[in-house]
Amino acid sequence: MFLALYLSNRLFNFIINALSFTNMVLHKVVNESYNQIASKFSKSRNKPWLEFDLYNKIAEPNSNILDIGCGNGRLLLSLNKPGIAYTALDISSEMLVQAKQNLASVNCQKTFVCSNFLDAKLRANSFDSI
């Protein structure tokens, strides 16, 4: 019984380590891929999605918004609410460069975070809308 428990614990640790390594490699590949195409990708994403109108209707003035996978930041361009604090989260540093350029003229508090969602250092319960 002890041997079976020991082996299952070792197997569990092996699987966790393999998944962690896989996540790390995937993060690197996705980051590098989007970094290579960021400028062209951003130019192809210059129109708001239909869902943005709905989001604009439910977003409150003076709210804290987290945009996961923000890309070039086009969500913020469609929000017409005063006092919004916007946090842009993206795995690609170059997509965040595009977002900063696109949002330079938007008058609101903006924070840009380069990370995947699971590893992002975000304060719990600090966002009104995600």
Beta strands, then each sheet from edge to edge (+ up, - down):
strand 1: 64-68
strand 2: 85-90
strand 3: 109-114
sheet 1: 1+ 2+ 3+
end
